[in-house]
Amino acid sequence: MGADGRKEMTAMQEALEALRDEIEAACAGTGRSREEVTLIAVSKTFPAAAIREAHELGLRDFGENRVQELTAKAEDLRDLEFRWHLIGPLQTNKVRAILPHLGLLHSLDRIDLAREISRRAVRPIEALIQVNTTAEKSKSGVEPEGLAALLDALEGIPSLTVRGLMTIGPLGGDERSVRTAFATLRSLREREQARRPELDLAALSMGMSGDFAWAIAEGATHLRIGSRIFGRR
């Protein structure tokens, strides 16, 4: 307790309050509603206890990079209600393990993965197509020029619905290069939505701890933030 009798805030609570204020300010500064933006707490390498604390602080969306880590934590947190996001690459041989827990896949990037998800799914699965908007060879994702063909190939695949796009900004990039990558994703979404009015490609997953304000300015609907919530890894 503090001197005034109130319970002192934990480090996570302080960090989360500051982050929420910054997200609110970034939305207000670009004329967007805070309700348009989903905060995904990226809990990779942190224990299930950290997710439990974040859940107590009101977070309901959590992201992991690795299937094995997500499934292990899911078992420990079965008593809680929240949505899991897989934000890392997914191999076809891991599809069966992840599907029972998956809320939203952020890294769909090839047709064979889509077919395997459809083959294994026992309920509708939602996914975002990962696009490599920075031309960095180290990154996963379909190239921008290949997005239309992938969307064409995905038409008619049962039990799989594409809800939008995802990208990762250039590591260590300046504001101009980062915003260019995000603006490219937004432009691709607008182009493909116009070509396919029957689809709902509303989601843009982009922005992490160091660049989320720029992502909001460029239209992000899902932010993937880890260290600003959980601390350094």
C-alpha positions in Angstrom: 0.0 0.0 0.0 1.1 3.6 -0.6 1.2 6.3 2.0 -2.4 7.2 1.1 -3.6 3.7 1.6 -4.0 2.9 -2.1 -2.5 -0.2 -3.6 0.7 0.5 -5.5 0.7 -0.2 -9.2 2.8 -3.1 -10.5 5.4 -2.5 -13.2 3.1 -4.0 -15.8 0.2 -1.9 -14.8 2.3 1.3 -15.0 3.7 0.3 -18.4 0.2 -0.7 -19.8 -1.4 2.6 -18.6 1.4 4.6 -20.3 1.0 2.6 -23.5 -2.8 3.0 -23.5 -2.4 6.7 -23.2 0.1 6.8 -26.1 -2.2 4.7 -28.3 -5.1 7.0 -27.4 -3.0 10.1 -28.3 -1.8 8.6 -31.6 -5.4 7.8 -32.6 -6.6 11.3 -31.6 -3.8 12.9 -33.5 -4.8 11.2 -36.7 -8.5 11.6 -36.3 -9.1 7.9 -35.6 -11.3 6.3 -32.9 -9.5 4.2 -30.3 -12.1 1.5 -30.8 -10.6 0.9 -34.3 -7.4 -0.4 -32.9 -6.9 -3.8 -31.2 -3.9 -4.1 -28.9 -2.3 -7.6 -29.1 0.1 -8.3 -26.2 3.0 -10.3 -27.6 3.9 -12.7 -24.8 6.6 -14.7 -26.5 9.3 -16.0 -24.0 7.2 -14.7 -21.0 5.6 -17.3 -18.7 1.9 -18.0 -18.5 1.8 -16.0 -15.2 2.6 -12.8 -17.1 -0.3 -13.4 -19.4 -2.5 -14.0 -16.4 -1.5 -10.7 -14.9 -2.0 -8.9 -18.2 -5.5 -10.5 -18.4 -6.3 -9.2 -15.0 -5.4 -5.7 -16.3 -8.0 -6.0 -19.1 -6.1 -7.4 -22.1 -8.0 -10.0 -24.1 -5.7 -10.5 -27.2 -2.3 -12.3 -26.9 0.2 -13.1 -29.6 2.9 -15.8 -29.8 5.5 -16.5 -32.5 5.9 -20.2 -32.0 3.2 -22.9 -32.1 4.8 -25.0 -29.3 5.0 -22.1 -26.9 1.4 -21.0 -27.6 0.0 -24.5 -27.1 1.9 -25.0 -23.9 0.6 -21.7 -22.5 -2.9 -22.4 -23.7 -3.0 -25.5 -21.5 -1.9 -23.5 -18.5 -4.5 -20.8 -19.1 -7.6 -22.9 -19.9 -9.5 -21.1 -17.2 -9.2 -17.7 -18.9 -11.2 -16.4 -21.9 -9.1 -14.5 -24.5 -8.1 -14.7 -28.1 -4.8 -16.2 -29.3 -3.0 -14.7 -32.3 -0.2 -16.6 -34.0 2.0 -13.9 -35.5 5.0 -16.1 -36.5 5.4 -18.4 -39.5 3.3 -21.5 -39.5 4.6 -24.8 -41.0 2.1 -27.2 -42.4 3.1 -29.9 -40.0 2.1 -27.7 -37.1 -1.4 -26.8 -38.3 -3.1 -29.6 -36.5 -1.6 -28.6 -33.1 -2.4 -24.9 -33.4 -6.0 -25.0 -34.8 -7.8 -25.8 -31.5 -6.4 -22.7 -29.9 -6.2 -20.2 -32.8 -8.2 -17.0 -32.9 -6.5 -15.2 -35.7 -3.5 -16.3 -37.9 -1.4 -13.3 -39.0 1.1 -15.2 -41.2 -0.8 -16.9 -44.0 1.6 -16.6 -47.0 1.1 -19.6 -49.4 -1.6 -21.7 -50.8 -0.3 -25.1 -49.4 -0.7 -23.7 -45.9 -4.2 -22.5 -46.6 -5.2 -26.0 -48.0 -3.8 -27.7 -44.9 -5.7 -25.4 -42.6 -8.8 -26.1 -44.5 -8.3 -29.8 -44.5 -7.7 -29.9 -40.7 -10.3 -27.3 -39.6 -13.3 -28.3 -37.7 -14.6 -24.7 -37.4 -14.1 -21.5 -39.5 -10.6 -20.1 -39.3 -9.7 -16.4 -39.8 -6.4 -15.3 -41.2 -4.4 -12.4 -42.4 -2.1 -12.6 -45.4 1.5 -11.6 -44.5 3.0 -9.4 -47.1 6.8 -8.6 -47.3 6.6 -4.8 -47.9 10.3 -4.2 -47.2 11.9 -6.6 -49.7 14.0 -8.0 -46.9 15.0 -11.6 -47.7 15.1 -12.5 -44.0 11.3 -11.9 -43.7 8.4 -14.2 -44.5 5.4 -13.1 -46.5 4.2 -13.0 -50.0 5.7 -10.3 -52.2 3.4 -7.4 -53.0 3.2 -8.3 -56.6 2.1 -11.8 -55.6 -0.8 -10.8 -53.4 -3.5 -10.7 -56.0 -2.6 -14.2 -57.3 -2.7 -15.6 -53.8 -6.1 -14.1 -53.1 -7.3 -15.6 -56.3 -6.0 -19.0 -55.3 -7.7 -18.7 -51.9 -11.1 -18.2 -53.4 -13.4 -21.1 -52.6 -11.1 -22.8 -50.0 -13.6 -23.9 -47.3 -13.3 -23.1 -43.6 -10.8 -20.3 -44.2 -11.6 -16.6 -44.3 -9.1 -13.8 -45.1 -9.8 -10.8 -42.9 -6.9 -8.5 -44.1 -3.2 -8.1 -44.3 -0.1 -8.1 -42.0 3.4 -6.7 -42.4 6.5 -6.1 -40.4 8.3 -2.7 -40.7 12.0 -2.5 -41.5 14.1 -3.4 -38.4 15.7 -0.2 -37.2 14.2 1.9 -40.0 13.6 5.6 -39.7 10.1 7.1 -39.8 10.1 7.5 -43.6 11.0 3.9 -44.4 8.7 2.4 -41.7 5.7 4.5 -42.8 6.4 3.6 -46.4 6.2 -0.1 -45.6 2.9 0.5 -43.7 1.5 2.7 -46.4 2.3 0.1 -49.0 0.2 -2.5 -47.0 -2.7 -0.1 -46.7 -2.6 0.6 -50.5 -2.5 -3.1 -51.3 -5.5 -3.6 -49.0 -7.4 -0.8 -50.7 -6.6 -2.2 -54.2 -7.6 -5.7 -53.4 -10.7 -4.7 -51.5 -11.8 -2.7 -54.6 -11.2 -5.8 -56.8 -13.1 -8.0 -54.4 -16.0 -6.1 -52.8 -17.5 -9.4 -51.6 -14.6 -9.8 -49.1 -14.0 -7.9 -45.9 -10.3 -7.1 -45.8 -10.6 -4.5 -43.0 -7.7 -5.7 -40.8 -4.2 -4.2 -41.1 -1.8 -5.8 -38.6 1.2 -3.6 -38.4 3.1 -1.8 -35.7 5.2 -3.0 -32.7 6.6 -1.4 -29.6 8.9 1.0 -31.5 6.7 2.1 -34.4 3.1 1.7 -33.4 2.3 5.4 -33.5 3.4 5.5 -37.2 1.3 2.4 -37.8 -1.8 4.0 -36.4 -1.2 7.0 -38.6 -1.1 4.7 -41.6 -4.3 2.8 -40.7 -3.3 -0.1 -38.5 -6.2 -2.0 -36.9 -4.0 -4.5 -34.9 -0.9 -3.6 -33.0 1.6 -6.3 -31.9 3.3 -5.0 -28.8 5.4 -7.0 -26.4 8.3 -5.2 -24.6 6.2 -2.1 -23.8 3.9 -4.3 -21.8 6.0 -7.2 -20.5 9.4 -5.6 -20.4 12.7 -6.6 -22.0 13.2 -10.2 -23.0 
